[in-house]
Amino acid sequence: MKKLLLMLLCGSHFLLNVQDLESYKKDNTITMFGVDYTQTYFVGEDGFNDPIAIANQFPQKWNVLFYAESDKYSIEKYMLKASVTYSLSKIEEVNKTITSEDVKSRIVNEIPEGKLLTKEGAEKLALSKHLKGETKYGVIFFASEYNKITGVGYYYAVVLDIGNNSVIFSKKLQGKTGGFGFRNYWASTFHDSLKQFRSELKKGIY
């Protein structure tokens, strides 16, 4: 009896997820909340020699790319939506709490076991923020690792039903470094990650 009940519960949860995904795909709008850098590990000590600048400048510089360079970092294009509402203020305020000491503590050559952000951790963090928006769906990104040794940046994208404060789906993304200057070098990883998001979304990979 318990096994049957568990199977029914799992089946109903699967159907709800499918319905949520179909509803998300049909909706032409989304709210972009930005990229949270509070959990980021910076791997390769030689590549991150200015923790004060990383803490005080770069999260803000990276978070304006969506509209400052909207042709390249088009959320509409990569999220397959007709229009995007930007609501970056809450994540901007969160990123402003990052101190140089926080950054120093996460500049490493090897990430301590159990410290790197997980998919489940990203979902939990997203829900804890109780994000608000005018659209039904929203997306928040978490930069989990910038790895100078491998030349790769890693992110989690969490897509939310804003009204219900529930996760529709989340994805681990990665992109290669490129470009001149510290800002552009790591911004390239986010651009690649957006491309991955779009490609997998079109293929129905959630």
FENVEN-V797000 format. One line per field, one symbol per residue. burial: + if it has 24 or more other ideal C-beta (glycine too) atoms within 12 Angstrom, else -. A space follows every 10 residues. Layout:
burial=???
This chain:
burial=---------- ---------+ ---+--+-++ ++++++++++ ++++--++-- +--++--+++ ++++++---- --++++++++ +--+++++-+ ++-++--+-- -++--+++-- +----++--- -++-++--+- +-+-++++++ ++++++++-- -+++++++++ ++---+++++ +++++++--- --+-++++++ ++++++++-- +-----
